[in-house]
């Protein structure tokens, strides 16, 4: 993704907190990346936004990403079972 065609959809404290969000977005076919403060990564600081990072997606995925994040906030996300159940064996 180049800087001109991406938008920040969420800001979190610390890159470690961004990992779950990145995983959820990517699992739903939304390319996402983290941008943020170098100081937070080097020293692990998250004081007053110093270690905050942004999660960005391409502009064309903005609404889809925001909808997914909103569903997560409302605890409306469902995790589907990837294995077929009810088989004979």
Secondary structure as UniProt FT lines:
FT   HELIX           3..5
FT   STRAND          6..13
FT   HELIX           15..27
FT   TURN            28..29
FT   STRAND          32..36
FT   HELIX           38..43
FT   HELIX           47..49
FT   TURN            50..51
FT   STRAND          52..58
FT   HELIX           59..61
FT   HELIX           62..73
FT   TURN            74..75
//
